[in-house]
Amino acid sequence: PVELATAYLRHGAAAISVLTDANYFQGQLDFIPQIQDALETERRKQNHPGPVLRKDFIIDPYQVYQSKITGADALLLIAACLKDDTLAKLLDLSRKLGMTALVEVHNREELERVLPLKPRLIGANNRDLRDFSVDLNTCIELRQYVPAEVCFVAESGIYTRADVQRLAKEGVDAILVGEAIVRQKNVARKVRELSGVTLAEVGR
């Protein structure tokens, strides 16, 4: 994970998402401080903050405090996993601790629950949890309902530069990509492809 994170940042990623769930994704909480330490040199070199997001099933305030203590700059809150009052409490606690929450939705109903909470980041997951199919039109459809001042993130189903360009044209501000990168033999090249960074720019 440390080598992957360093390659991501060096080759054009704006932020690093770190899986910490052990049960389903073989993640570890220790990955966060390890990656934070490893990224320091790259951050100074690029003069880029390269924030680290904890990606996990966060359902309890304890996990928010845990995220802060281990060094996460941001965390994922999945609306589908949380009742309204719990989501509001976790989002508020994240803010008080100086972390940014990426609030994930899958459909219009979840988005309507989230909007009154005024998160800075809203992510639309293009994967249907019922059958695990993926459709980029999910986030494109939801984009129109999200205020311009909110950073809107497309998640899942993004594999090519053409996908990125299509989403950008539809007003998507950022993308969260995992599978399309980690399955590549040349991770660095795939990150450059998706981010639009050239090899010459990496070497500056």
VENDAPE-V584397 format. One line per field, one symbol per residue. psi: psi as a letter, one per 30 degrees, with the letter a starting at -180 (. if undefined). burial: I if it has 16 or more other C-alpha atoms within 10 Angstrom, else O. Layout:
psi: ???
burial: ???
This chain:
psi: eeeeeeeeeegfkflkkjkfkeefghlkefeeeeeeeffeeeeeefhkehlkkkjlijfkeefeeeeeefgkfllkjjeffkleeeeeeeeeeeeegglkkjjklfleeeefeeeffhlfkkkjkfkjfegglkjffeeeefeffkkffkjkkkkkgjfleeeeeeeefggkelkjkdefeffkeieeeeeeeefgkleeeef.
burial: OIOOIIIIIIIIIIIIIIIIIOOOOOIOIOIIIOIIOOIOOIIOOOOOOIIIIIIIIIIOOOOIOOIIOIIIIIIIIIIOOIOOOOIIOIIIIIOOOOIIIIIIIIIOOIIOOIOOOOIOIIIIIIIOOOOOOIOIOIIIOIIOOOOOOOIIIIIIIIIOIOOIOOIOOOIIIIIIIIOIIOOOOOIIIIIIIIIOIOOOOOOO
